[in-house]
Amino acid sequence: MTAALDPTLDRELLCYCTTLTFGELRAACAAGRWPPAGKEQTGKLCTGCQGDLQHCLRLLGVRPPA
């Protein structure tokens, strides 16, 4: 069984540093647009949020650039 990012979490906050929700992350990944408008500070996350964001990006199938 492959892990996935549960869509029921979409309204929940993923990152308190930038008030990024799971749904905003999912939409940005689907649109190929990162960071979402108004979330430009996402590059300045605390260590905890960075780890959570990286984990969720993996679950959404986003891979780092080559």
C-alpha positions as CSV (number, residue, x, y, z in Angstrom):
1,M,0.0,0.0,0.0
2,T,1.4,3.4,-1.0
3,A,1.1,6.3,1.4
4,A,-0.9,9.3,0.3
5,L,-1.8,12.7,1.5
6,D,-5.4,12.4,2.8
7,P,-7.7,14.9,1.1
8,T,-9.7,15.3,4.3
9,L,-6.7,17.2,5.7
10,D,-6.9,20.0,3.0
11,R,-8.4,22.6,5.3
12,E,-5.9,21.9,8.1
13,L,-2.7,24.0,8.6
14,L,0.5,22.3,7.4
15,C,2.7,25.2,8.3
16,Y,2.1,27.7,11.0
17,C,5.1,29.8,9.7
18,T,3.2,30.8,6.5
19,T,-0.3,29.6,7.3
20,L,0.0,27.1,4.4
21,T,-2.8,24.5,4.4
22,F,-2.5,21.0,3.0
23,G,-5.1,22.0,0.3
24,E,-3.0,24.9,-0.8
25,L,0.0,22.6,-1.1
26,R,-2.0,20.1,-3.1
27,A,-3.3,22.7,-5.4
28,A,0.1,24.3,-6.0
29,C,1.6,20.9,-6.8
30,A,-1.2,20.0,-9.2
31,A,-0.8,23.4,-11.0
32,G,3.0,23.2,-11.1
33,R,3.2,26.5,-9.3
34,W,5.4,26.9,-6.2
35,P,5.2,28.8,-4.0
36,P,1.5,29.6,-4.1
37,A,0.6,33.3,-4.2
38,G,1.1,34.9,-0.9
39,K,3.2,32.1,0.4
40,E,6.6,33.3,-0.8
41,Q,8.0,33.1,2.7
42,T,7.8,29.3,2.6
43,G,11.5,29.2,2.0
44,K,12.0,30.6,5.5
45,L,10.3,27.8,7.5
46,C,11.2,26.5,10.9
47,T,12.9,23.1,11.0
48,G,9.7,21.3,11.9
49,C,7.7,22.8,9.1
50,Q,10.4,22.1,6.6
51,G,10.4,18.4,7.5
52,D,6.6,18.2,7.3
53,L,6.5,20.0,4.0
54,Q,9.2,17.7,2.5
55,H,7.3,14.7,3.6
56,C,4.0,15.9,2.1
57,L,5.7,16.8,-1.2
58,R,7.0,13.2,-1.4
59,L,3.5,11.9,-0.7
60,L,2.2,14.2,-3.6
61,G,4.9,12.7,-5.9
62,V,7.0,15.9,-6.2
63,R,10.6,15.2,-6.8
64,P,13.5,17.6,-6.4
65,P,14.9,19.1,-9.7
66,A,17.7,17.2,-11.3
